[in-house]
Every structure is written in structure tokens, then in C-alpha cells.
Amino acid sequence: MNTNIAGSETRYGIAPRLLLASLSLAAGGVHLAMVPIHAQSSTTEAIGFAGVGWAQVILGIALMLRPSREVLGGAMLLNLAVIATYIVSRTAGLPFGDPAWEAETVEGIDLMTTIFEAVSVVAAGLLLVRPDFAATRSESTGFSFETAAVASAIPLIVLVVTSAALADPELVSHSHGGGGAALVSGTGGAHGHGGANADAATLVSLAENRCDLGFNPAAYWKETAVAGIDTLMGGQAAVSDHNASAYVVGSAELDKLISQQMTSEGEVGDAMMVLSLARASDEVYENWLRWLGASGIASHSHSENPLAPDDDRGMGGHLGPQAWHAMTDKAQCDALAAELELARRTALKYPTVADAEAAGWVRVTGYVPGIAAHYMNFRLVDGEFNIEEPEMLLYDGTDPDSSVVGLSYYVRHAGTAEPTQGFSGNNDHFHRHDGLCVSGAGVIGDSTTTEEECAARAGRKADGASGWMNHVWVVPGCESPWGMFSGANPIIDGELGQKSGEDGGGCAGSGVRDRYDLSAGEVGNTPTVVGGSVELVVGN
């Protein structure tokens, strides 16, 4: 930087230039290191981190070589903008990312980088206001030992601090919606559907301190144990080779089931799979679960849309037990328990189809194995999630005396990212049914129906891109062995539909309900941790 002090040219000495350059380069390096981590869940955030990182690196070079007033001003503005964005992200949350408008937790490396940026703002501002501060006269060629020591120490200190932070395992678990263990334990808000692998200590802590076992029936914990599905980190934790999914006992009947699943498409295909699973023997069914886990199909990671992990096909994702994020926050567990009880009371207010129709719900689907018959109240359809106003009620048939089996919430929401609204915790997922064939009578063809086929049925293909729904199996006796919020429920089988209105409700007419233990989850099987992996062992 050139200026005049008492009529002579002034330039900043090596020490202030090294201070500003080191801080800027360190902050830029951290932001660039974060790019691949954030790219796993948000392209927008990854681009933002890359842009800020390169800008800080370029400014660092400029601050070292020639810190003009323009460069100092640019450094101040950039760092102030980054600091302001950081504060918003840790308080109100950002309007983009996964999920949007959800505050992130303050982590060590974030705080260190923000301190670097704050020091840069103060230092650059001081040099702009006091251009004679830390300056050397151009005619002076002296360079003292003290100046050299200070100039060498500045980048060395910044380098050591930054290297220590980058080497911390905390960086590996850096994530959204509460970050790391906070995210997977359900302390980061309603929907934090990202996540990252945790160390053994985190897994042990989750397993030992969870308060959520009662939300799913005992059958769910057995199902996930047999299939080797992670119920600590929602499908993100490594599952131990000790689990039963590695021991599939093959048979011709199992091969037929697998072939059917691999070739079936759409909602009808999934419904046919539910019927086939209900007809299978218990032994074949358990081996199908083992195959499901061993094949990787049961993992959320196979979804084409990481922002909506259950939004890939059919009945809101894959068939079978869903992965689960362990919850260790007692207050959040209490909140979810109260919410589910409210949802249960709401469902039981309309015990039969006749009750639903009298209150404004109309049939939109016939009885579909796995997801039941859907009755929708179009007056409730909007962009808000309200537990006491389920847009859909689910029944075991379409007769006036058919019994309620569950709820489905339907939220209008533009874009491809899953809505952040929902029940407390990270375990209820929204899905969409895009391209259903509909008419005045409701749904008359699934999403695989072609335009020509739909027109031949006097229907039209519906654009369901903005219609997000999630199922909640809260009716006593109809709890899903695949998870409280599973896309499909295996108890909703063919026999249940045939006995609609005759079994007294509570899914008593299901041909497979006796296959599953629907008692409270505390008496079921729970995951343990071996080394750094989850071991899901089937207990007695």
C-alpha cells in the first residue's frame, strides 16, 4: 500500500502483511476443506464454501504482496459477510441447505475460522483508519531481528492452530441440523436428514442413552436386527458383520420373492410384494429380511434424492423396516410421545369410513395392500403440517363400517427438498406420488401408468411434484413392524381388506398380525455396539 506520511511514501511492514495474509489463507483453506463434506447434502452450500474459500485465498495473496486500500476494504467486506452468514446459520438457519431454516450447532473449527475472520476485519480496519500504523518508510532499509521473529511467528502460530483443527475428528462429523452426534440423536430439530459416520464412543452413547425405544413395537427392533438395519444413525452408521443379514438361507420361494421385488414397479408392484410377503412362510420372510439387509436395498443411501431419502419410488421408498435415528434428548422424546398420542386420538375420532365421510373426507383410493384405502379432506390441504388436521385418513376398506388403520399427512411444498415440518426428531419422512392416473373417482392408476393408458381409462396424469405425504401408524393393533413412520405396513395385507368391517377394527383381520409382536418396544430387541460398528443381535 502506498500513501504519504509527512511527504514520503509509506508501505506496511512484513509483520502486518503476514498477519492478514496468514489469517485469510487459513480461513480460505478451512472453507475449501469443507466443500466435499457439504457437497454430500447441499450443492448450494458446497458452491458457497468453494467461492468463499477461493476468495479468501486470493485476498490472502494480495494482502501479502500489495495491501492497497481496495484490497483491505475488500477483505473487510468479505469477512464481515461471512461472519454475518455464520451467525444467521447458528441462530435462525439459512434459507437453503439440508434442511433449510434450521440452526446448526457451533463447532470448534467453525468458531476458530470465525475468530480468524474477525481479527482480519479489525486489523484491516485499523490499517485503513491509521495508514501510518505498522508502516515502514520507503527510505528505510533496515530489518531488525525482532521484526523477523514476529513476522515468522505469525504464520507459524496460524498454521499450527489450523492444522490442529483440521486434524480433529470433529471435522469428519461436521454436518447440518445439529451436526455430528447431535444430529443423529435427534437434538437438532424436526428434520435433519443428513448425517455422517460417528466414532465408537458416539455410537455407544446413543445406544446407552436413548429414550425412544417405545415409539416402535417390539417387532420393529427384531425386524431391523434380522435385516441388519442401523437404528442408531438412520442408516449412516457401519453395521457389524456379526448381524444376521450375512446368513441368508436360500430357497426357490425366496428366489421368487427377490425376483418379484427386483422387477416390480410403482405402487401396484409394491402392493403385490406386500401380498406375496404375507403368503410367505415365517422362515422365508425372515430370509427375505436378511437378503434385504445384505443387498443394501434397506439403506436410505440408495435413494436418488438425498434431500428426500424416501422419495424414490412406490410406497414412499423401499419396502421393509426403515432405518431410525436414535433419540437421546428426553425433552424431545417427551414431545414426540405427546405428538403421537395426539395423532392417535385424532385417528380414533373417525373410527369408520362413515365417520370420516360425515366430517368431510372423501375416498381417493381403493384398498391397497401395504397402505390401505385413502380418504382425503381437500379443505385441509395447504402448506402446513398440523397433527390435529390430517389431510388423509387410512382405512381397511371402503365400506361405511371399514375401520381406521392410520393417518397420512399431506403438505404442499415446491421443490425437491423434503419439507422440514413434521413430528419431533428425524424419523418421519415425506414422500411423493408423482404421475398417478386420476379421475373424478380418485386414483385409477399408479405412477407407472402411461399417458395413453390413463386416457383410455378416462383419466389424466396428475402432477404430484408438490404434494408431500407421510404415513403414521398410530392406531392400536395396526402399528407397523417396519417403523412408526414406514411408507408401507405389512399388516395391511389382503386378508385385512377382505375382512373389512367384520373384525372389530385394530387390524384384527390381518392374516399376518400374529407374526409380529406389537407390544411396546422396550421389551424388544435393541442394538448394541461392537468396536466402531453397530451389532444388531436378535434376542429372546
Solvent accessible surface area in square Angstrom, and as a share of the most:
residue,aa,sasa,rsa
1,M,10,0.04
2,N,67,0.34
3,T,38,0.22
4,N,119,0.61
5,I,34,0.17
6,A,100,0.78
7,G,74,0.72
8,S,27,0.18
9,E,67,0.30
10,T,3,0.02
11,R,117,0.43
12,Y,9,0.03
13,G,12,0.11
14,I,37,0.19
15,A,21,0.16
16,P,20,0.12
17,R,56,0.20
18,L,34,0.17
19,L,53,0.26
20,L,1,0.01
21,A,3,0.02
22,S,11,0.07
23,L,8,0.04
24,S,6,0.04
25,L,74,0.37
26,A,13,0.10
27,A,1,0.01
28,G,0,0.00
29,G,31,0.30
30,V,4,0.03
31,H,21,0.09
32,L,46,0.23
33,A,37,0.29
34,M,4,0.02
35,V,34,0.19
36,P,83,0.53
37,I,38,0.19
38,H,5,0.02
39,A,53,0.41
40,Q,127,0.57
41,S,17,0.11
42,S,9,0.06
43,T,97,0.56
44,T,74,0.43
45,E,10,0.05
46,A,9,0.07
47,I,117,0.59
48,G,37,0.35
49,F,47,0.20
50,A,28,0.22
51,G,44,0.42
52,V,38,0.22
53,G,0,0.00
54,W,145,0.51
55,A,36,0.28
56,Q,1,0.00
57,V,27,0.16
58,I,111,0.56
59,L,32,0.16
60,G,0,0.00
61,I,88,0.45
62,A,29,0.23
63,L,2,0.01
64,M,53,0.24
65,L,133,0.66
66,R,124,0.45
67,P,3,0.02
68,S,29,0.19
69,R,123,0.45
70,E,136,0.61
71,V,29,0.17
72,L,0,0.00
73,G,20,0.20
74,G,28,0.27
75,A,2,0.02
76,M,43,0.19
77,L,130,0.65
78,L,41,0.20
79,N,6,0.03
80,L,85,0.42
81,A,57,0.44
82,V,18,0.10
83,I,27,0.14
84,A,53,0.41
85,T,65,0.38
86,Y,33,0.13
87,I,98,0.50
88,V,62,0.36
89,S,5,0.03
90,R,42,0.15
91,T,92,0.54
92,A,62,0.48
93,G,0,0.00
94,L,28,0.14
95,P,74,0.47
96,F,84,0.35
97,G,15,0.15
98,D,9,0.04
99,P,16,0.10
100,A,28,0.21
101,W,158,0.55
102,E,25,0.11
103,A,38,0.30
104,E,19,0.08
105,T,57,0.33
106,V,88,0.51
107,E,21,0.09
108,G,44,0.42
109,I,4,0.02
110,D,17,0.09
111,L,87,0.43
112,M,21,0.10
113,T,7,0.04
114,T,20,0.12
115,I,93,0.47
116,F,20,0.08
117,E,3,0.01
118,A,41,0.32
119,V,61,0.35
120,S,4,0.03
121,V,18,0.10
122,V,107,0.61
123,A,16,0.12
124,A,0,0.00
125,G,14,0.13
126,L,74,0.37
127,L,7,0.03
128,L,33,0.16
129,V,118,0.68
130,R,119,0.43
131,P,41,0.26
132,D,65,0.34
133,F,94,0.39
134,A,46,0.36
135,A,29,0.23
136,T,71,0.41
137,R,91,0.33
138,S,58,0.37
139,E,117,0.53
140,S,63,0.40
141,T,133,0.77
142,G,68,0.65
143,F,128,0.53
144,S,54,0.35
145,F,166,0.69
146,E,117,0.52
147,T,48,0.28
148,A,33,0.26
149,A,47,0.37
150,V,79,0.46
151,A,6,0.05
152,S,71,0.46
153,A,41,0.32
154,I,30,0.15
155,P,43,0.27
156,L,107,0.53
157,I,107,0.54
158,V,13,0.08
159,L,111,0.55
160,V,88,0.51
161,V,63,0.36
162,T,13,0.07
163,S,56,0.36
164,A,66,0.51
165,A,18,0.14
166,L,62,0.31
167,A,83,0.65
168,D,65,0.33
169,P,98,0.61
170,E,61,0.27
171,L,22,0.11
172,V,106,0.61
173,S,29,0.19
174,H,5,0.02
175,S,12,0.08
176,H,11,0.05
177,G,1,0.01
178,G,2,0.02
179,G,5,0.05
180,G,11,0.11
181,A,46,0.36
182,A,32,0.25
183,L,0,0.00
184,V,0,0.00
185,S,7,0.05
186,G,0,0.00
187,T,63,0.37
188,G,10,0.10
189,G,28,0.27
190,A,33,0.26
191,H,1,0.00
192,G,1,0.01
193,H,19,0.08
194,G,15,0.14
195,G,16,0.16
196,A,22,0.17
197,N,96,0.49
198,A,23,0.18
199,D,86,0.44
200,A,36,0.28
201,A,73,0.57
202,T,26,0.15
203,L,1,0.01
204,V,56,0.32
205,S,52,0.33
206,L,6,0.03
207,A,26,0.20
208,E,134,0.60
209,N,85,0.44
210,R,26,0.09
211,C,43,0.26
212,D,0,0.00
213,L,33,0.17
214,G,36,0.35
215,F,25,0.11
216,N,2,0.01
217,P,5,0.03
218,A,5,0.04
219,A,5,0.04
220,Y,0,0.00
221,W,3,0.01
222,K,83,0.35
223,E,11,0.05
224,T,1,0.01
225,A,3,0.02
226,V,3,0.02
227,A,0,0.00
228,G,11,0.10
229,I,8,0.04
230,D,5,0.03
231,T,0,0.00
232,L,0,0.00
233,M,1,0.00
234,G,3,0.03
235,G,23,0.22
236,Q,62,0.28
237,A,8,0.06
238,A,57,0.44
239,V,49,0.28
240,S,8,0.05
241,D,124,0.64
242,H,121,0.54
243,N,9,0.05
244,A,24,0.18
245,S,12,0.08
246,A,64,0.50
247,Y,141,0.53
248,V,58,0.33
249,V,89,0.51
250,G,57,0.55
251,S,47,0.30
252,A,77,0.60
253,E,77,0.34
254,L,3,0.01
255,D,86,0.45
256,K,150,0.63
257,L,8,0.04
258,I,33,0.17
259,S,63,0.41
260,Q,52,0.23
261,Q,6,0.03
262,M,120,0.53
263,T,102,0.59
264,S,22,0.14
265,E,122,0.55
266,G,5,0.05
267,E,15,0.07
268,V,87,0.50
269,G,8,0.07
270,D,0,0.00
271,A,7,0.05
272,M,90,0.40
273,M,0,0.00
274,V,1,0.01
275,L,36,0.18
276,S,15,0.10
277,L,3,0.01
278,A,24,0.19
279,R,170,0.62
280,A,5,0.04
281,S,56,0.36
282,D,87,0.45
283,E,116,0.52
284,V,13,0.07
285,Y,3,0.01
286,E,47,0.21
287,N,6,0.03
288,W,0,0.00
289,L,1,0.01
290,R,47,0.17
291,W,38,0.13
292,L,0,0.00
293,G,19,0.19
294,A,62,0.48
295,S,53,0.34
296,G,36,0.34
297,I,36,0.18
298,A,5,0.04
299,S,30,0.19
300,H,17,0.08
301,S,93,0.60
302,H,81,0.36
303,S,15,0.09
304,E,165,0.74
305,N,26,0.13
306,P,81,0.51
307,L,40,0.20
308,A,0,0.00
309,P,10,0.06
310,D,8,0.04
311,D,24,0.13
312,D,44,0.23
313,R,93,0.34
314,G,6,0.06
315,M,2,0.01
316,G,4,0.04
317,G,1,0.01
318,H,11,0.05
319,L,3,0.02
320,G,0,0.00
321,P,0,0.00
322,Q,15,0.07
323,A,7,0.05
324,W,6,0.02
325,H,7,0.03
326,A,0,0.00
327,M,0,0.00
328,T,39,0.23
329,D,48,0.25
330,K,129,0.55
331,A,74,0.57
332,Q,25,0.11
333,C,5,0.03
334,D,71,0.37
335,A,39,0.30
336,L,1,0.00
337,A,47,0.36
338,A,64,0.50
339,E,37,0.17
340,L,6,0.03
341,E,69,0.31
342,L,46,0.23
343,A,0,0.00
344,R,56,0.20
345,R,129,0.47
346,T,6,0.03
347,A,0,0.00
348,L,82,0.41
349,K,132,0.56
350,Y,35,0.13
351,P,62,0.39
352,T,36,0.21
353,V,1,0.01
354,A,47,0.36
355,D,55,0.29
356,A,0,0.00
357,E,88,0.40
358,A,93,0.72
359,A,40,0.31
360,G,25,0.24
361,W,12,0.04
362,V,76,0.43
363,R,103,0.38
364,V,17,0.10
365,T,21,0.12
366,G,29,0.28
367,Y,52,0.20
368,V,36,0.21
369,P,19,0.12
370,G,0,0.00
371,I,11,0.06
372,A,0,0.00
373,A,0,0.00
374,H,9,0.04
375,Y,1,0.01
376,M,15,0.07
377,N,6,0.03
378,F,122,0.51
379,R,187,0.68
380,L,36,0.18
381,V,35,0.20
382,D,65,0.34
383,G,35,0.34
384,E,120,0.54
385,F,36,0.15
386,N,65,0.33
387,I,25,0.13
388,E,106,0.48
389,E,74,0.33
390,P,1,0.00
391,E,3,0.02
392,M,10,0.04
393,L,0,0.00
394,L,0,0.00
395,Y,0,0.00
396,D,0,0.00
397,G,5,0.05
398,T,57,0.33
399,D,73,0.38
400,P,92,0.58
401,D,79,0.41
402,S,0,0.00
403,S,14,0.09
404,V,6,0.03
405,V,1,0.00
406,G,0,0.00
407,L,0,0.00
408,S,0,0.00
409,Y,1,0.00
410,Y,19,0.07
411,V,1,0.00
412,R,109,0.40
413,H,62,0.28
414,A,85,0.66
415,G,49,0.47
416,T,86,0.50
417,A,37,0.29
418,E,10,0.04
419,P,3,0.02
420,T,48,0.28
421,Q,64,0.28
422,G,18,0.17
423,F,0,0.00
424,S,22,0.14
425,G,0,0.00
426,N,0,0.00
427,N,11,0.06
428,D,1,0.00
429,H,13,0.06
430,F,0,0.00
431,H,4,0.02
432,R,44,0.16
433,H,20,0.09
434,D,77,0.40
435,G,13,0.13
436,L,29,0.15
437,C,0,0.00
438,V,24,0.14
439,S,39,0.25
440,G,92,0.89
441,A,63,0.49
442,G,11,0.11
443,V,46,0.26
444,I,54,0.28
445,G,9,0.09
446,D,14,0.07
447,S,36,0.23
448,T,66,0.38
449,T,9,0.05
450,T,63,0.37
451,E,112,0.50
452,E,130,0.58
453,E,85,0.38
454,C,1,0.01
455,A,69,0.53
456,A,91,0.71
457,R,122,0.45
458,A,90,0.70
459,G,17,0.16
460,R,158,0.58
461,K,53,0.22
462,A,24,0.19
463,D,114,0.59
464,G,12,0.11
465,A,40,0.31
466,S,38,0.25
467,G,2,0.01
468,W,0,0.00
469,M,14,0.06
470,N,0,0.00
471,H,2,0.01
472,V,0,0.00
473,W,0,0.00
474,V,0,0.00
475,V,5,0.03
476,P,67,0.42
477,G,17,0.16
478,C,0,0.00
479,E,32,0.14
480,S,0,0.00
481,P,0,0.00
482,W,1,0.00
483,G,2,0.02
484,M,6,0.03
485,F,15,0.06
486,S,1,0.01
487,G,7,0.07
488,A,4,0.03
489,N,0,0.00
490,P,4,0.03
491,I,0,0.00
492,I,0,0.00
493,D,3,0.01
494,G,20,0.19
495,E,80,0.36
496,L,0,0.00
497,G,22,0.21
498,Q,144,0.64
499,K,86,0.36
500,S,14,0.09
501,G,27,0.26
502,E,141,0.63
503,D,32,0.17
504,G,82,0.79
505,G,15,0.14
506,G,20,0.19
507,C,0,0.00
508,A,51,0.39
509,G,4,0.04
510,S,13,0.08
511,G,42,0.40
512,V,10,0.06
513,R,72,0.26
514,D,143,0.74
515,R,57,0.21
516,Y,17,0.06
517,D,76,0.40
518,L,38,0.19
519,S,53,0.34
520,A,62,0.48
521,G,0,0.00
522,E,112,0.50
523,V,108,0.62
524,G,23,0.22
525,N,20,0.10
526,T,54,0.31
527,P,7,0.05
528,T,73,0.42
529,V,30,0.17
530,V,65,0.37
531,G,58,0.55
532,G,44,0.42
533,S,28,0.18
534,V,0,0.00
535,E,28,0.12
536,L,4,0.02
537,V,78,0.45
538,V,56,0.32
539,G,42,0.40
540,N,207,1.06
